[in-house]
Amino acid sequence: MDALVFASQYPLSIVVVGVGDGPWDLMHNFDDNLPQRTFDNFQFVEFNRVVQGIANPTHRETRFALEALMEIPEQFRAVRDLDLFHRQPTTRTSFPPPRVLPPPEPLPAFVPMFPGPTTTNYAPQYPMQYPGLPPQTSFPNQSFAPKSVPPPFQPPPPSHMAMAAPLAEVVVPCPVCTFDNPATASRCHICDAPLAAPGVNEAPARPSADQDRLVHVVREMHEAQLCPICEDQKKDVVFQCGHETCTTCGDQLSLCPICRVAITQRIRRFVS
């Protein structure tokens, strides 16, 4: 709203077109409930309401153009009376100085609290082997010398039980919704259909009337969103007659596949 109020200080006419079912209540509030504007510089046009019931493409274009441009003369007279044509654009001439952060402080020198013994006659010809100590290592201060050397680390032998792969859990698929249920279940956790015991080959149970109706409704909802031509992609292009196809098929058509009217407008809408 603040942007529309600020734009009313300049000779601008803003026209917003809404395509689809809406809701458009907020857009009507923009058009009617901004009394602090210098002049009425905003107009909202609902495309479906304007062209509803008009089959002739020429009449639809004329009606839409009339609805979209009907307030332009009044806005022009308001701009002329307010002398907004000679208003110069406002630009910022002064900028705040850039903020420079101070350099980091140096860290204090590290001093060990408990220094260990200093070895002066360590022989490098004897490599260190964890966790043992090199032979013939002398300690000036005998209080720090180890009492005994621990034996070398020996890894435990591999266990056959640890290396064996875990047994797969036995599941029972539902004959109706194909959900994998535990072997101890007698009915499906999803659709409550009876389950057969594991390893028993039984004929799949016939779905109930409610399950058939649910599957039919879900299939119809999915098919209603698909393109009527390729039946693969979702509808995302609306023609001026109100019928829809996908973008790939709509770009190759010159007539509407439903009502056979010449296509003059293609409105792209985004679907998730």
LOTORSE-863089 format. One record per residue (C-alpha): residue number from 1; residue in one letter; chain; x, y, z. Coordinates in pm, whole numbers, plus 32768, in hexadecimal, padded with zeros to 4 digits. Example, Ala and Ser with C-alpha at 12.3 -4.5 7.8 and 13.67 -1.06 7.14 Angstrom:
{resi:1, resn:A, chain:A, c1:84CE, c2:7E3E, c3:830C}
{resi:2, resn:S, chain:A, c1:8557, c2:7F96, c3:82CA}
***
This chain:
{resi:1, resn:M, chain:A, c1:8000, c2:8000, c3:8000}
{resi:2, resn:D, chain:A, c1:811C, c2:80EF, c3:804D}
{resi:3, resn:A, chain:A, c1:81A7, c2:80B6, c3:7EEF}
{resi:4, resn:L, chain:A, c1:8058, c2:8117, c3:7E51}
{resi:5, resn:V, chain:A, c1:8046, c2:8250, c3:7F27}
{resi:6, resn:F, chain:A, c1:81AA, c2:82B2, c3:7EC7}
{resi:7, resn:A, chain:A, c1:8165, c2:826B, c3:7D55}
{resi:8, resn:S, chain:A, c1:803B, c2:835A, c3:7D5B}
{resi:9, resn:Q, chain:A, c1:8132, c2:847B, c3:7D6B}
{resi:10, resn:Y, chain:A, c1:819B, c2:8430, c3:7C04}
{resi:11, resn:P, chain:A, c1:80D9, c2:841E, c3:7ABA}
{resi:12, resn:L, chain:A, c1:80AA, c2:82A5, c3:7AC6}
{resi:13, resn:S, chain:A, c1:7F74, c2:81D3, c3:7A7E}
{resi:14, resn:I, chain:A, c1:7F81, c2:8076, c3:7B12}
{resi:15, resn:V, chain:A, c1:7E9A, c2:7F69, c3:7A83}
{resi:16, resn:V, chain:A, c1:7E9E, c2:7E0B, c3:7B1E}
{resi:17, resn:V, chain:A, c1:7DE6, c2:7CEB, c3:7A71}
{resi:18, resn:G, chain:A, c1:7D77, c2:7BBC, c3:7B3B}
{resi:19, resn:V, chain:A, c1:7D4C, c2:7A73, c3:7A7F}
{resi:20, resn:G, chain:A, c1:7C9E, c2:794F, c3:7B29}
{resi:21, resn:D, chain:A, c1:7BA2, c2:791E, c3:7C3E}
{resi:22, resn:G, chain:A, c1:7C56, c2:79F3, c3:7D3F}
{resi:23, resn:P, chain:A, c1:7C0D, c2:7A4E, c3:7E52}
{resi:24, resn:W, chain:A, c1:7C46, c2:7BBA, c3:7DF5}
{resi:25, resn:D, chain:A, c1:7BC2, c2:7C66, c3:7F31}
{resi:26, resn:L, chain:A, c1:7D17, c2:7CF8, c3:7F89}
{resi:27, resn:M, chain:A, c1:7D41, c2:7D8B, c3:7E2C}
{resi:28, resn:H, chain:A, c1:7BF0, c2:7E3A, c3:7E46}
{resi:29, resn:N, chain:A, c1:7C63, c2:7ECE, c3:7F93}
{resi:30, resn:F, chain:A, c1:7D95, c2:7F5D, c3:7EE1}
{resi:31, resn:D, chain:A, c1:7CAE, c2:7FFD, c3:7DE1}
{resi:32, resn:D, chain:A, c1:7BAF, c2:8090, c3:7ED3}
{resi:33, resn:N, chain:A, c1:7C4A, c2:80C3, c3:802D}
{resi:34, resn:L, chain:A, c1:7D7A, c2:81A3, c3:7FF6}
{resi:35, resn:P, chain:A, c1:7D00, c2:8307, c3:8035}
{resi:36, resn:Q, chain:A, c1:7E5F, c2:838C, c3:8080}
{resi:37, resn:R, chain:A, c1:7EC6, c2:8377, c3:7F10}
{resi:38, resn:T, chain:A, c1:7EFA, c2:84B6, c3:7E4B}
{resi:39, resn:F, chain:A, c1:7E0C, c2:8430, c3:7D3F}
{resi:40, resn:D, chain:A, c1:7D68, c2:82E5, c3:7CE7}
{resi:41, resn:N, chain:A, c1:7E8C, c2:8242, c3:7C2F}
{resi:42, resn:F, chain:A, c1:7E2F, c2:80D1, c3:7C59}
{resi:43, resn:Q, chain:A, c1:7D2C, c2:7FFC, c3:7BA6}
{resi:44, resn:F, chain:A, c1:7CE7, c2:7E88, c3:7BCB}
{resi:45, resn:V, chain:A, c1:7C3D, c2:7DC3, c3:7AB4}
{resi:46, resn:E, chain:A, c1:7BB8, c2:7C63, c3:7AEA}
{resi:47, resn:F, chain:A, c1:7BDD, c2:7BB3, c3:799C}
{resi:48, resn:N, chain:A, c1:7AE5, c2:7A96, c3:79D3}
{resi:49, resn:R, chain:A, c1:79CF, c2:7B7E, c3:7A49}
{resi:50, resn:V, chain:A, c1:79FC, c2:7C6C, c3:7923}
{resi:51, resn:V, chain:A, c1:79FA, c2:7B69, c3:7808}
{resi:52, resn:Q, chain:A, c1:7907, c2:7A73, c3:78A5}
{resi:53, resn:G, chain:A, c1:77F4, c2:7A0C, c3:77B5}
{resi:54, resn:I, chain:A, c1:7892, c2:7AAD, c3:767F}
{resi:55, resn:A, chain:A, c1:78E7, c2:79AB, c3:7571}
{resi:56, resn:N, chain:A, c1:7958, c2:7A94, c3:7459}
{resi:57, resn:P, chain:A, c1:7AD3, c2:7ACD, c3:7479}
{resi:58, resn:T, chain:A, c1:7ABD, c2:7C2D, c3:73E9}
{resi:59, resn:H, chain:A, c1:79AE, c2:7C91, c3:74DE}
{resi:60, resn:R, chain:A, c1:7A77, c2:7BFC, c3:75FC}
{resi:61, resn:E, chain:A, c1:7BAC, c2:7CC6, c3:759F}
{resi:62, resn:T, chain:A, c1:7AE0, c2:7E05, c3:757B}
{resi:63, resn:R, chain:A, c1:7A31, c2:7DD4, c3:76C8}
{resi:64, resn:F, chain:A, c1:7B79, c2:7D8A, c3:777B}
{resi:65, resn:A, chain:A, c1:7C2C, c2:7EB7, c3:76E2}
{resi:66, resn:L, chain:A, c1:7B0A, c2:7F9C, c3:773F}
{resi:67, resn:E, chain:A, c1:7B0B, c2:7F1E, c3:78A6}
{resi:68, resn:A, chain:A, c1:7C86, c2:7F3F, c3:78CB}
{resi:69, resn:L, chain:A, c1:7CA4, c2:809C, c3:7833}
{resi:70, resn:M, chain:A, c1:7B61, c2:813F, c3:78A8}
{resi:71, resn:E, chain:A, c1:7C08, c2:8200, c3:79C6}
{resi:72, resn:I, chain:A, c1:7D33, c2:827E, c3:78FD}
{resi:73, resn:P, chain:A, c1:7C87, c2:83C6, c3:788D}
{resi:74, resn:E, chain:A, c1:7C28, c2:8421, c3:79F3}
{resi:75, resn:Q, chain:A, c1:7D87, c2:83D2, c3:7A6D}
{resi:76, resn:F, chain:A, c1:7E1C, c2:84A7, c3:7957}
{resi:77, resn:R, chain:A, c1:7D44, c2:85D2, c3:79B8}
{resi:78, resn:A, chain:A, c1:7DA1, c2:85A5, c3:7B27}
{resi:79, resn:V, chain:A, c1:7F15, c2:859B, c3:7AD4}
{resi:80, resn:R, chain:A, c1:7EF3, c2:86D2, c3:79FB}
{resi:81, resn:D, chain:A, c1:7E33, c2:8791, c3:7B07}
{resi:82, resn:L, chain:A, c1:7F34, c2:8734, c3:7C11}
{resi:83, resn:D, chain:A, c1:8053, c2:8795, c3:7B26}
{resi:84, resn:L, chain:A, c1:8105, c2:864B, c3:7B5A}
{resi:85, resn:F, chain:A, c1:8198, c2:8642, c3:79F9}
{resi:86, resn:H, chain:A, c1:82AC, c2:8738, c3:7A5D}
{resi:87, resn:R, chain:A, c1:8305, c2:8688, c3:7BA0}
{resi:88, resn:Q, chain:A, c1:8474, c2:862C, c3:7BA7}
{resi:89, resn:P, chain:A, c1:84DB, c2:84D8, c3:7C2E}
{resi:90, resn:T, chain:A, c1:8574, c2:84DF, c3:7D88}
{resi:91, resn:T, chain:A, c1:86CF, c2:844A, c3:7DA6}
{resi:92, resn:R, chain:A, c1:87AC, c2:8419, c3:7ED3}
{resi:93, resn:T, chain:A, c1:88D6, c2:8503, c3:7ED1}
{resi:94, resn:S, chain:A, c1:897F, c2:84AB, c3:801A}
{resi:95, resn:F, chain:A, c1:89DF, c2:8350, c3:808D}
{resi:96, resn:P, chain:A, c1:8A4F, c2:82E7, c3:81EA}
{resi:97, resn:P, chain:A, c1:8BC0, c2:8292, c3:8210}
{resi:98, resn:P, chain:A, c1:8C11, c2:8120, c3:81FC}
{resi:99, resn:R, chain:A, c1:8C39, c2:8072, c3:8348}
{resi:100, resn:V, chain:A, c1:8D93, c2:7FD9, c3:8371}
{resi:101, resn:L, chain:A, c1:8DC0, c2:7ED3, c3:847E}
{resi:102, resn:P, chain:A, c1:8EFA, c2:7EE4, c3:8559}
{resi:103, resn:P, chain:A, c1:900A, c2:7DDE, c3:8527}
{resi:104, resn:P, chain:A, c1:8FFE, c2:7CAD, c3:860A}
{resi:105, resn:E, chain:A, c1:90C5, c2:7CB8, c3:874B}
{resi:106, resn:P, chain:A, c1:91FC, c2:7BD8, c3:8760}
{resi:107, resn:L, chain:A, c1:91DA, c2:7A9A, c3:882B}
{resi:108, resn:P, chain:A, c1:92B0, c2:7A75, c3:8966}
{resi:109, resn:A, chain:A, c1:93D8, c2:7988, c3:895A}
{resi:110, resn:F, chain:A, c1:9387, c2:7823, c3:89C4}
{resi:111, resn:V, chain:A, c1:9435, c2:77B6, c3:8B05}
{resi:112, resn:P, chain:A, c1:93FF, c2:764A, c3:8B70}
{resi:113, resn:M, chain:A, c1:938E, c2:762C, c3:8CD9}
{resi:114, resn:F, chain:A, c1:9426, c2:74D1, c3:8D13}
{resi:115, resn:P, chain:A, c1:9563, c2:74A8, c3:8C45}
{resi:116, resn:G, chain:A, c1:95D2, c2:733F, c3:8C1E}
{resi:117, resn:P, chain:A, c1:972D, c2:72AF, c3:8C44}
{resi:118, resn:T, chain:A, c1:9836, c2:7315, c3:8B4B}
{resi:119, resn:T, chain:A, c1:98E4, c2:71F2, c3:8AA2}
{resi:120, resn:T, chain:A, c1:9A45, c2:723F, c3:8A2D}
{resi:121, resn:N, chain:A, c1:9AC3, c2:70ED, c3:89B6}
{resi:122, resn:Y, chain:A, c1:999C, c2:706D, c3:88E6}
{resi:123, resn:A, chain:A, c1:9A25, c2:6F85, c3:87DA}
{resi:124, resn:P, chain:A, c1:996D, c2:6FB4, c3:868C}
{resi:125, resn:Q, chain:A, c1:99E8, c2:6E63, c3:860E}
{resi:126, resn:Y, chain:A, c1:98D8, c2:6DC2, c3:86E1}
{resi:127, resn:P, chain:A, c1:9783, c2:6E21, c3:8650}
{resi:128, resn:M, chain:A, c1:965D, c2:6E60, c3:8736}
{resi:129, resn:Q, chain:A, c1:9559, c2:6D4A, c3:8732}
{resi:130, resn:Y, chain:A, c1:9410, c2:6D92, c3:87DC}
{resi:131, resn:P, chain:A, c1:93D3, c2:6D4C, c3:88F8}
{resi:132, resn:G, chain:A, c1:9535, c2:6CDB, c3:894D}
{resi:133, resn:L, chain:A, c1:9665, c2:6DB7, c3:898B}
{resi:134, resn:P, chain:A, c1:97B4, c2:6DB1, c3:88D3}
{resi:135, resn:P, chain:A, c1:98BF, c2:6CE2, c3:8980}
{resi:136, resn:Q, chain:A, c1:99DA, c2:6D80, c3:8A44}
{resi:137, resn:T, chain:A, c1:9918, c2:6EC2, c3:8A84}
{resi:138, resn:S, chain:A, c1:999D, c2:6F72, c3:8BB6}
{resi:139, resn:F, chain:A, c1:98E3, c2:706D, c3:8C8C}
{resi:140, resn:P, chain:A, c1:99AB, c2:7175, c3:8D47}
{resi:141, resn:N, chain:A, c1:989F, c2:7187, c3:8E4F}
{resi:142, resn:Q, chain:A, c1:9850, c2:7023, c3:8EB6}
{resi:143, resn:S, chain:A, c1:9705, c2:708E, c3:8F53}
{resi:144, resn:F, chain:A, c1:9670, c2:70B0, c3:8DF4}
{resi:145, resn:A, chain:A, c1:96F4, c2:6F5E, c3:8D7A}
{resi:146, resn:P, chain:A, c1:95E3, c2:6E5A, c3:8D3C}
{resi:147, resn:K, chain:A, c1:95DA, c2:6D36, c3:8E2B}
{resi:148, resn:S, chain:A, c1:958B, c2:6C36, c3:8D1C}
{resi:149, resn:V, chain:A, c1:955A, c2:6C2C, c3:8BA7}
{resi:150, resn:P, chain:A, c1:93FF, c2:6BB5, c3:8B3A}
{resi:151, resn:P, chain:A, c1:93F3, c2:6A99, c3:8A3E}
{resi:152, resn:P, chain:A, c1:93B4, c2:6AEB, c3:88CF}
{resi:153, resn:F, chain:A, c1:924A, c2:6B0A, c3:8869}
{resi:154, resn:Q, chain:A, c1:91B9, c2:69CD, c3:87D2}
{resi:155, resn:P, chain:A, c1:906F, c2:69F0, c3:8713}
{resi:156, resn:P, chain:A, c1:8F65, c2:68F4, c3:8775}
{resi:157, resn:P, chain:A, c1:8F1D, c2:67DB, c3:867E}
{resi:158, resn:P, chain:A, c1:8DF7, c2:6818, c3:8594}
{resi:159, resn:S, chain:A, c1:8CAD, c2:6797, c3:8611}
{resi:160, resn:H, chain:A, c1:8BD4, c2:66D0, c3:8523}
{resi:161, resn:M, chain:A, c1:8A9C, c2:6753, c3:85CB}
{resi:162, resn:A, chain:A, c1:8B09, c2:68BE, c3:859C}
{resi:163, resn:M, chain:A, c1:8B62, c2:688B, c3:842D}
{resi:164, resn:A, chain:A, c1:8A21, c2:67D5, c3:83D8}
{resi:165, resn:A, chain:A, c1:891A, c2:68A4, c3:8326}
{resi:166, resn:P, chain:A, c1:87DA, c2:68EB, c3:83E8}
{resi:167, resn:L, chain:A, c1:86B0, c2:681A, c3:838C}
{resi:168, resn:A, chain:A, c1:85B0, c2:68CA, c3:82B3}
{resi:169, resn:E, chain:A, c1:8466, c2:6916, c3:835A}
{resi:170, resn:V, chain:A, c1:8344, c2:6849, c3:82D7}
{resi:171, resn:V, chain:A, c1:822D, c2:6926, c3:8250}
{resi:172, resn:V, chain:A, c1:80DA, c2:68DE, c3:81B9}
{resi:173, resn:P, chain:A, c1:806B, c2:69C1, c3:8096}
{resi:174, resn:C, chain:A, c1:7F04, c2:6A38, c3:8097}
{resi:175, resn:P, chain:A, c1:7E3D, c2:69B2, c3:7F6C}
{resi:176, resn:V, chain:A, c1:7D7F, c2:6AFF, c3:7F50}
{resi:177, resn:C, chain:A, c1:7E76, c2:6C1D, c3:7F8C}
{resi:178, resn:T, chain:A, c1:7FBD, c2:6B4F, c3:7F77}
{resi:179, resn:F, chain:A, c1:8035, c2:6BD6, c3:80C9}
{resi:180, resn:D, chain:A, c1:813B, c2:6AFA, c3:8173}
{resi:181, resn:N, chain:A, c1:80AD, c2:6A93, c3:82C4}
{resi:182, resn:P, chain:A, c1:8162, c2:69D3, c3:83DA}
{resi:183, resn:A, chain:A, c1:8144, c2:6858, c3:83D3}
{resi:184, resn:T, chain:A, c1:807C, c2:685D, c3:8517}
{resi:185, resn:A, chain:A, c1:7F6A, c2:6941, c3:848A}
{resi:186, resn:S, chain:A, c1:7E1E, c2:68A9, c3:8424}
{resi:187, resn:R, chain:A, c1:7D8F, c2:69E2, c3:837E}
{resi:188, resn:C, chain:A, c1:7E34, c2:6AFA, c3:82B6}
{resi:189, resn:H, chain:A, c1:7E9B, c2:6C2D, c3:837F}
{resi:190, resn:I, chain:A, c1:7E37, c2:6D15, c3:825F}
{resi:191, resn:C, chain:A, c1:7CF3, c2:6C96, c3:81C2}
{resi:192, resn:D, chain:A, c1:7C8F, c2:6B92, c3:82CC}
{resi:193, resn:A, chain:A, c1:7C7D, c2:6A7C, c3:81C8}
{resi:194, resn:P, chain:A, c1:7CAF, c2:6912, c3:8243}
{resi:195, resn:L, chain:A, c1:7E0D, c2:6886, c3:8215}
{resi:196, resn:A, chain:A, c1:7E81, c2:6727, c3:81C2}
{resi:197, resn:A, chain:A, c1:7F80, c2:6672, c3:8298}
{resi:198, resn:P, chain:A, c1:80EE, c2:6683, c3:8221}
{resi:199, resn:G, chain:A, c1:813D, c2:6579, c3:8121}
{resi:200, resn:V, chain:A, c1:7FD0, c2:6528, c3:80D6}
{resi:201, resn:N, chain:A, c1:7F66, c2:6569, c3:7F70}
{resi:202, resn:E, chain:A, c1:7E01, c2:65DD, c3:7F84}
{resi:203, resn:A, chain:A, c1:7D2F, c2:6694, c3:7E87}
{resi:204, resn:P, chain:A, c1:7D2E, c2:680D, c3:7EC8}
{resi:205, resn:A, chain:A, c1:7BFB, c2:6888, c3:7F7F}
{resi:206, resn:R, chain:A, c1:7B06, c2:6951, c3:7EB1}
{resi:207, resn:P, chain:A, c1:7B05, c2:6AC4, c3:7F17}
{resi:208, resn:S, chain:A, c1:79CD, c2:6B46, c3:7FBE}
{resi:209, resn:A, chain:A, c1:78E2, c2:6C44, c3:7F21}
{resi:210, resn:D, chain:A, c1:7979, c2:6D61, c3:7FEE}
{resi:211, resn:Q, chain:A, c1:7AD7, c2:6D02, c3:7F7D}
{resi:212, resn:D, chain:A, c1:7A68, c2:6CF4, c3:7E10}
{resi:213, resn:R, chain:A, c1:79C3, c2:6E4A, c3:7E32}
{resi:214, resn:L, chain:A, c1:7AFD, c2:6EDF, c3:7ED2}
{resi:215, resn:V, chain:A, c1:7BDE, c2:6E58, c3:7DBD}
{resi:216, resn:H, chain:A, c1:7AED, c2:6EDC, c3:7CB5}
{resi:217, resn:V, chain:A, c1:7AE3, c2:703A, c3:7D4F}
{resi:218, resn:V, chain:A, c1:7C5F, c2:704D, c3:7D6C}
{resi:219, resn:R, chain:A, c1:7C86, c2:6FDC, c3:7C02}
{resi:220, resn:E, chain:A, c1:7B8D, c2:70E5, c3:7B89}
{resi:221, resn:M, chain:A, c1:7C3F, c2:71F9, c3:7C4C}
{resi:222, resn:H, chain:A, c1:7D8B, c2:7193, c3:7BB1}
{resi:223, resn:E, chain:A, c1:7CFF, c2:7182, c3:7A4F}
{resi:224, resn:A, chain:A, c1:7C55, c2:72D8, c3:7A73}
{resi:225, resn:Q, chain:A, c1:7DAB, c2:737B, c3:7A9D}
{resi:226, resn:L, chain:A, c1:7E43, c2:72D9, c3:7967}
{resi:227, resn:C, chain:A, c1:7E4D, c2:736A, c3:7808}
{resi:228, resn:P, chain:A, c1:7D29, c2:72E4, c3:7736}
{resi:229, resn:I, chain:A, c1:7E11, c2:72B0, c3:760B}
{resi:230, resn:C, chain:A, c1:7F4B, c2:71FF, c3:768A}
{resi:231, resn:E, chain:A, c1:7EAF, c2:718A, c3:77D7}
{resi:232, resn:D, chain:A, c1:800C, c2:7194, c3:786C}
{resi:233, resn:Q, chain:A, c1:8064, c2:72F8, c3:78DB}
{resi:234, resn:K, chain:A, c1:7F99, c2:73E0, c3:79BA}
{resi:235, resn:K, chain:A, c1:7EC8, c2:74FD, c3:792E}
{resi:236, resn:D, chain:A, c1:7F86, c2:7646, c3:7942}
{resi:237, resn:V, chain:A, c1:7F0A, c2:7716, c3:7816}
{resi:238, resn:V, chain:A, c1:7DB4, c2:77C2, c3:780C}
{resi:239, resn:F, chain:A, c1:7D1B, c2:7837, c3:76C2}
{resi:240, resn:Q, chain:A, c1:7C31, c2:7960, c3:769E}
{resi:241, resn:C, chain:A, c1:7B08, c2:786F, c3:769C}
{resi:242, resn:G, chain:A, c1:7B61, c2:77E8, c3:77F4}
{resi:243, resn:H, chain:A, c1:7BD3, c2:768C, c3:778D}
{resi:244, resn:E, chain:A, c1:7D2B, c2:760D, c3:77EF}
{resi:245, resn:T, chain:A, c1:7E46, c2:7531, c3:776C}
{resi:246, resn:C, chain:A, c1:7FB6, c2:7502, c3:77B8}
{resi:247, resn:T, chain:A, c1:80BF, c2:75EB, c3:772A}
{resi:248, resn:T, chain:A, c1:814D, c2:74E9, c3:7637}
{resi:249, resn:C, chain:A, c1:7FFD, c2:749E, c3:7596}
{resi:250, resn:G, chain:A, c1:7F79, c2:7604, c3:75AB}
{resi:251, resn:D, chain:A, c1:809A, c2:7691, c3:74DE}
{resi:252, resn:Q, chain:A, c1:8042, c2:75A8, c3:73BD}
{resi:253, resn:L, chain:A, c1:7ECD, c2:75F8, c3:73AE}
{resi:254, resn:S, chain:A, c1:7E18, c2:7702, c3:72E9}
{resi:255, resn:L, chain:A, c1:7CB8, c2:7699, c3:7352}
{resi:256, resn:C, chain:A, c1:7C3A, c2:7643, c3:74AD}
{resi:257, resn:P, chain:A, c1:7C1C, c2:74C6, c3:74C3}
{resi:258, resn:I, chain:A, c1:7ADB, c2:74E2, c3:7590}
{resi:259, resn:C, chain:A, c1:7A05, c2:75F5, c3:74EF}
{resi:260, resn:R, chain:A, c1:7AC4, c2:7615, c3:73A2}
{resi:261, resn:V, chain:A, c1:7AE9, c2:7791, c3:73C3}
{resi:262, resn:A, chain:A, c1:7C1A, c2:7839, c3:7329}
{resi:263, resn:I, chain:A, c1:7D24, c2:786E, c3:7434}
{resi:264, resn:T, chain:A, c1:7D86, c2:79DC, c3:7455}
{resi:265, resn:Q, chain:A, c1:7E03, c2:79E7, c3:75BD}
{resi:266, resn:R, chain:A, c1:7ED9, c2:78F7, c3:7686}
{resi:267, resn:I, chain:A, c1:7EFA, c2:7940, c3:77FA}
{resi:268, resn:R, chain:A, c1:8001, c2:787A, c3:78B3}
{resi:269, resn:R, chain:A, c1:7FB4, c2:781A, c3:7A19}
{resi:270, resn:F, chain:A, c1:80A2, c2:7771, c3:7B08}
{resi:271, resn:V, chain:A, c1:8042, c2:7626, c3:7BA5}
{resi:272, resn:S, chain:A, c1:80EF, c2:756E, c3:7CBF}
***
